[in-house]
Amino acid sequence: MAKLKQLESFVSVATRGSLTAAAKAEGVAPAIMGRRLDALESRLGVKLLVRTTRRISLTHEGSAFLEDCQRLLTDVANAEASVSAGGVKASGHLRITAPAGFGRRHVAPLVTRFREQHADVTISLNLSDRVVDLAGEGFDCAIRVGDMPDSSLVSVRMADNRRLCVATPDYLRRHGTPQQPSELARFDCLTLSSDASQTRGWAFRINGELQHLKPGGPLDCSDGQVLHDWCLAGYGIAWRSTWEVEAEIAAGQLVAVLQDFDAPANGIFAVFPQRKHLPLRVRLWIDFLKHSYGQPEFWIAPRPDSR
């Protein structure tokens, strides 16, 4: 129990940036929080926090340990809820936000399935490509794709997400298949406009190093779904996330190329504000997402908008 309390105190101090704020939230003296942190660092034999009279900052080891602790504490809370909830039913209103394209394909269908299991929960789904302020705008959970920045929010990794270069079999028959990323310069590449994301270009691992290239072509667009449609229509090569194209690859509509140079995967995360007691409806939603996204067949199942 003492070890768990040390971890909880570390997460509270790290996310709030202050011993005093963390102590106030728990209703104890700052000195008690300090002793817990000292005991944790002594037990681990590593410095997790740099404490001065003006501020507290994480060490490199502390940053890595924070993510693990947040995930561990979430798992503990979920495990307790699964046995303590018993016959208690989830109820209340659940507010969720997700990126527009990902949300249409891989969140909206799950919302209705989740509510079939929890009829006393009402749900609002917000689809937006902007980064929503969860606490400020009253959202319970966000689904986010990509690398997670340092944040006071708790993030739970649901699945890996890779990006692939894809084209139709017909396009590759007509134009050939690139063997090296540098060869993309002679192909029709379907790219996002400069005012959209991917401003650094397409990422590849070349000679063991991550490199970004900016291929061009006769068509670009600020909307990823349009690029997806153009790619399926055979207008060129696109660099798309696996969640967008795995079903089409499995169906033979698209072919992945340059896979020997794929960049490391980033993640698909459920993100929620730091809370001591997460509402049951939020815990069950996160568990439902994790279970659904953990099924390989989920990603290759035909979608209503698949062509």
N, C-alpha and C positions, 0 to 999 in steps of 0.2 A: 504494500500500500504506500509506503514511504517513497519507493522508487517512482510509482505512478504520479504521486503528488509532486515530486521533483520535475517530472516531465511536463505536467500541466503548468507548473509555475514558470518553467523555462519558456514554453510557448506563449504564455500570457505576457511575460515581460518582453519577449522578442517582438511580438506583434503590436504591443502597445508602446514600445520604445521607452518604458519608464518603470522603475521599481515601484514608485509611488502609485502610478495609475493601476498597475497590476494588483498591488496590495489592496487598494481601495475597492477594486472590482470584486475581490474575494472576501473583503471585510477583515483583513489581518494587518498587522504592522509591517512596514517596509523591511524591517530587520528580519522578520521571519522569511520573507521572500528571498532576501539576500543569503540567509543561511541555507535555504534549500538549493539555491544556485551554486553556492560554494561546495555543498555536499555532492551535487551532481558532477561538477567539474572534477572534484577530487576522485570520485568513483571512476570516472571515465579516463582520468589522466590527460585531459585536453582542455584548452581554454575555448569556451564557447562564446563568451561575450566580453567586449572591452567596455568597462564601466569607468566613467569619469564623473565629476560633479555636475557636468552639464548635459551629458547624453550617454546613451547606451547603444553600441553597435555590435553587429554579429561578426565573428571571425569567419574565415573561409570554412572551417570545420563546423562552426555554428550554423551557417547558412544551409549546409547539406543536412545537418542533423535536424534542423527545424522542419524541413519537408517530411522527413521520416517520422518525426514525432507527431506532426499534424495527421498524417495518414494513420499512424498507430492509434491515436486517441479517437479518431473517427471510427476505426474498426472496433475498438472497445465499446464505444457508445452504441454502435449498431448491434453488437453481440448482446449487450445488456438489454437493448430494446426488444430483441427477438424473443427473449425469454421472459422479460418482465411485463411486456405489453399484454401477453396472454390473450384474453378475449376482448381487450380494448380495441375499438375500431378507430382507424384514422378518420379525422374529420377536419372541417375548416377549409380555408381557401389557400390554394397553392399558386404562387406567381413564379413563372419560369421565363427565362429569356435565352435565346440562342441565335447564332448567326443565321441569316435569312436562307441561304442555299442549303446548308447542313440541316437547319431546322425543318424545312419543308420535307426533306427526304427522310431524315433519321430521328427527328424528335416528335413532330406532329403525329405520325402513326402510333407512336408509343404512348402519347398522352391519352388517346382514346382507349387504348388497351389497359392502361393503368387505371383509368376511371371505371372500367368494367369490373375491376377487382375491388375498387374502393369507392362505392357509390356515394358515400357521405362526404367525399372531397370534391370541391369545385376547383376548376383550374383556369388560369389565364396564361396564354402563351404569347410572348412578345418575340417577334422575329425582326432582328435589326443587326446590321453589320457594325454598328458603333459599339464601343465598349461601355456597357451600362454600369452605372454606379449602383451596386446592389443595395447597400444600406440606405443610401440617399433616396433611391427611387422605390424602395419597398419591395424588392424582389427577394424570394427565398433561395433561388438557385439559378445559376447560369451554366450553360454548356458552352465551352470554349475550345477552339481548335488551334493548336500551335504551341510555341514555347511560352511557358508561364513566367511572367515577370515576378520579382520579389513583391510580396503583397501581404497585407494583414488578413487577407481572405484565406480560407482553407480550400485546398484543391485536392481532388481525388482523381487519379488517372484511371480512365475508363478503358481506353484502348490506344494502340499505337496508330499513328497516321503517317503514311509515307506519300511522297509525290512521285508521280511517274510520267514519263514522256509517252504519249499514246497517239495512235493514228488508226485509221481504218485499214483493213487488209487491202482494199482496192487502192487507196492512196499509196501504200508502200509498193504495190505491184507497179504502179505507174511511175513512181519517182525513186524507187529504191529505198533501202533502209540505212540510216546513219549508223556507223560503227564507232565513232568517237564524238563526244560533245561538240568539238570544234567543227564538225561537218554540218551542224545545224544551220550554218550560215547559208548553205545552198538549198535549204528546204523552206517551204511555206510554214512559218511558225505562227501560231495563233496566240497572241499575247494580250495580257491585261493592259489597259491604257495607263499612262504614267500617273494619272491622278487616282488610280486604284492602288491595291496592294502589290506585292512582288516588285517593289521599286528597285530592289537589289538584283533582280533577275532570277533566272532559274538556277537552282543549286545542284551541284554535282560533286562527288568525291573523286578527285583526279590525283593519281599518284599518292594516295593516302591523305590528301588535304582537301578541305571543303573550299570549293571555288564557285563563283557566281558568273554566269554568262547572260548576256542580253541579246538573244536571237531576235530577228525581226521577220517581217512578212507583210503581205499586202492587206491583212485584216487584223485589227485589234479592237477591243471593246472593254468597257469598264465593268461589265456584268459577266461573272463566271459562267452562268447558265447559258448565255448566248455562245460563249466560247465552246462550251460542251456540245451544244447543238451543231455548231459549225464543224467541230471535229467529227461528230457522228455522220455529218453529211459529206465528209471526205475532202474538206477544204485545206487540211494541213495537219501539222503535229501540234499537240497541246500538252502543257505541263499541268497535270491535274492531281488532286488528292485521291487517295485510294477509295475514300468513301464515295466519291463521285463516279468512279469508273470500274470498280470491281465487278459489278453485275454485268456490264457490257463486255468486259474482258472474258468473264466466264461464259458468256453467250457467244463469243467469237465476233462480236461487233467491233471491238477495238483490240489492238495488239500493243503491248508494252515494248518499247525499244530502249536501248542504252541502259539496261538494268544493271550491268556491271559497274555503272557509275552512279547508282542511286545514292542520294544524300541520306544521312542517318534520319531515322523516324523522329518526328515530334509526337505530341500526344493529343488525345481528346480527353478533356477534363470536365468534371462536375465541380463547380465552384460555389461556395456559400460563405456567408459572414461567420466570423468566429463567435460561437455561442456555447454557453455552458451546457444548456439543455436544448438540443435540436428538436423541433416538433416532430412527432411521429410521422406525419404525412411527408415531411422532407426526408427523413431517414428512409422511409419505405420507397420513395421516388428514386433516391440515389441507389438503393439496392436493386431496384427494378431496372434502372439504366445499366448498372454494372453487369447484371445477369444477362440482359438483352445484348449488350455490346460484346459480351464475352463469347457469344455463340458465333462461330465462323460463318454459318449459313445466313446469319442476319445481314451481312454485308453484301452477299451475292444474290439475295432474294430479289426478284423483279419488283420495281417500284411502279406506282401508278403512272408516273410520267416517263417511264423507260420507253425507248423506241427500238 
